Amino acid sequence: MSGNVLELLEKAEGVLKGHFCLTSGLHSDIYFQCAKLYQYPDLTEKIGKELAQKLEGIEFDTIVSPAIGAVIMGYETAKQAGKRNLFVERKDGKMELRRGYSLDKGEKVVIIEDVITTARTINETIEALAPFRAEVAAVGCIVDRTCGKTGFNIKSLLQIDPVTYDPSDCPLCREGLPLVKPGSRVEVKASV
């Protein structure tokens, strides 16, 4: 499905090329804007089905997604897998399980994310679940930019290893290309 997912992302204008500041703080010449898929419920359903199929054989009870970017994909994957769906969200800069959601001790969860670059948000999600003593059975995502370097059991539809740069040593900055932080539509000042 990986080629197909890339085609779907490109068709939905969810693959951007340029000079981007990723959520991780790293810079890259490619950005995956999976939210563009969510404009099209039929594509979102198709991706959710594919992700649910990737999770077959993994024993779990609940899907948990980090807000806001992965909430829709988490919901659709949970629907397709026939599982319960929750999400964590930021409060005072920290991810929390809120809105009266709870997990039982030992409940097996799968974390669903849209794009994983450094797994920072996955780690924050795990921290938010720690007080409940739930077990993370796997992590699922549309795009895995880590190529398996996180240590997590990641089930992805597209695994890609695009080049990323530390902002202090970014050739795109040195070229003077405008730095964009997608989602905010804000041009940010590049470090040279």
Phi, psi and omega in degrees: 000343188305315178297322180294320179296317178299318177298317179296317178297317179295317179299323180274006182061038181260005175245112183252144178238139182160228180228108189238144171262110181284164178304329180291345185097344177287160177255151180208160176265001178222142181224133177259114180256079184297337179301335178298330177296326187291352174292338188241098183306326180293322177291319180298318178297317180299314179295318178300320177297316180297319179293318178299322178294324177297334183270355179301138181093350176260127179278119177203161184251325193218146172255135177235133180234148174280134177281149007254333188301327186256003184299314183294315181294323176299315179299312183294321179293318177298319178300313182291329180272351182070036182242165176288152183231129175228168172218154173255154180216161182280137170223122183054039176081003183236137179291137179217150169273113187236199175058027179081005177290149173207165178231149176277152175303129179082358178299134183270125182238154169244130176267128178249128179234161177276302179232135176246123178248309180240351183072013178301315181292326176297314178299320178295323178293317177299318177299321180293332181272343185307317181299338181271348180057039174281162179252129177273112182277328181189172174234133178239149179203165175284307183237125175252106179272001184269344184053041174078014184273007185268338185090353177273156173279087185264128174251108184238159176270336179216121176249123184219147182240066178289154181289136173236155183232142170292136182304332181283348181220052184258117179294333178292324175295315181298329177285348180081016179291137180301133179266126183240138173255098184302154182092324180262344182057028182249132173277130180249155182286125180283148175272132181245000000 
